[in-house]
Amino acid sequence: MLRNFKVLTPSSLNEVLYVISHIDQPYRFLCGGTDVLVRMKDNPAYAKVLVDISKIRELAKIEEHKSTYVIGSGAKHDAVLAYAPFVEKYNGLVEAVAAIGSPQIRSIGTLGGNIGNASPAGDSIAPLMAFDAEVELRSHESNRIVKLEDFFIGPGKSVMKSNEIITKIILPKFDGLRSGWKRLGQRRAVTISKVSAALAINCVKHPNGSIRVADVKIALGAVAPTVIRARKTEKFLLETPNLNAAAVKQACEIACRESRPITDIRSNTEYRSEMCGVLLGDLIDRLVFGR
Ligand SMILES: Cc1cc2nc3c(=O)[nH]c(=O)nc-3n(C[C@H](O)[C@H](O)[C@H](O)COP(=O)(O)OP(=O)(O)OC[C@H]3O[C@@H](n4cnc5c(N)ncnc54)[C@H](O)[C@@H]3O)c2cc1C
């Protein structure tokens, strides 16, 4: 049973910003509560004060702008899955969010909570990072935009200051990228990822049959202290004159070497590292060769 904690319930974003700039005790946000309450049960010291942001409407919107989509940090996973432009053009994000937890978890869990938790296994993070997403961090005094790739600094740690909140996730619009996401876990559903990979890729087929990679973005989850971009693999693919089977194999080997996994209760270093290549190979097969 959860005992001895305080819940503050600001009624607008301005009130949230005021509360977190004046609070003098360690606190956590309560949005869907699917992470924070579980952790408090395991460790009552995890949070003694919760700032309930679950009813702040301005945090829950998803909007289309000229060159971006802006997702409020309080947008629920189900809302992301129901947003038509994402279903059409951001398949990698939709696949990842659809795999989070169970229908119950997706109906209350949020993207802001998945990011705020800063777990290297947070499933929405790899596709968002692969799409070059940014987050808006707001405090009472300031407002800054941080690339998601620069947001995380370790397991459970980010550059967010104690007087800041993630208000928005900013997703650039792209032309021509096909994307996908895949993970391995102990089970097919309601499982924590052992390894995950997100790929967004645009290939051009030449009349001579060769395939050139015009654009590629790869992010790997649960294989380093934070979700990471596989920059060396991306560079190799962009410079490859023809994306044939040998080039795909080489790209997958580079991805394995870019990972820095640990051994823990869910998996071990060798398996995680090897599976980075397997997942990337599967995604290239599906998105480029339609297999
Ligand atoms: C049974 C079960 C299955 C799960 N399966 C998965 C899974 O498959 N994949 C996966 O990735 N996760 C999974 N989770 C974890 C969790 O559901 C997700 O991470 C979810 O997205 C968290 O969102 P939330 O709104 O519930 O976060 P909360 O629990 O409300 O908050 C989580 C953390 O984020 C911080 N936070 C929340 N909102 C903000 C904000 N706007 N700005 C800054 N910080 C913020 C809070 O301070 C807290 O530290 C599972 C959890 C359970 C209980």
The ligand as an ORCA input file, in Angstrom:
! r2SCAN-3c Opt
* xyz 0 1
  C       2.190     -3.355    -16.733
  C       3.077     -2.301    -17.343
  C       3.581     -2.503    -18.621
  C       4.406     -1.543    -19.200
  N       4.888     -1.776    -20.459
  C       5.721     -0.879    -21.026
  C       6.262     -1.126    -22.328
  O       5.969     -2.126    -22.992
  N       7.118     -0.201    -22.836
  C       7.455      0.939    -22.155
  O       8.227      1.741    -22.679
  N       6.952      1.193    -20.936
  C       6.102      0.327    -20.352
  N       5.590      0.569    -19.101
  C       5.979      1.785    -18.399
  C       4.972      2.966    -18.528
  O       3.671      2.516    -18.739
  C       5.345      3.935    -19.650
  O       6.668      4.408    -19.463
  C       4.395      5.139    -19.716
  O       4.588      5.794    -20.935
  C       4.607      6.120    -18.580
  O       3.697      7.198    -18.737
  P       2.866      7.768    -17.499
  O       2.090      8.928    -17.999
  O       2.107      6.691    -16.834
  O       4.071      8.256    -16.551
  P       4.043      8.544    -14.971
  O       4.094      7.265    -14.229
  O       2.970      9.499    -14.623
  O       5.463      9.285    -14.834
  C       6.658      8.575    -15.101
  C       7.882      9.474    -14.889
  O       7.913     10.493    -15.868
  C       7.937     11.782    -15.262
  N       7.051     12.631    -16.067
  C       5.758     12.400    -16.403
  N       5.296     13.389    -17.182
  C       6.321     14.277    -17.322
  C       6.463     15.527    -17.987
  N       5.468     16.086    -18.683
  N       7.658     16.170    -17.907
  C       8.690     15.631    -17.229
  N       8.621     14.453    -16.577
  C       7.445     13.789    -16.626
  C       7.418     11.601    -13.829
  O       8.003     12.562    -12.939
  C       7.884     10.182    -13.523
  O       9.225     10.211    -13.055
  C       4.743     -0.364    -18.486
  C       4.222     -0.158    -17.200
  C       3.402     -1.115    -16.634
  C       2.852     -0.871    -15.249
*
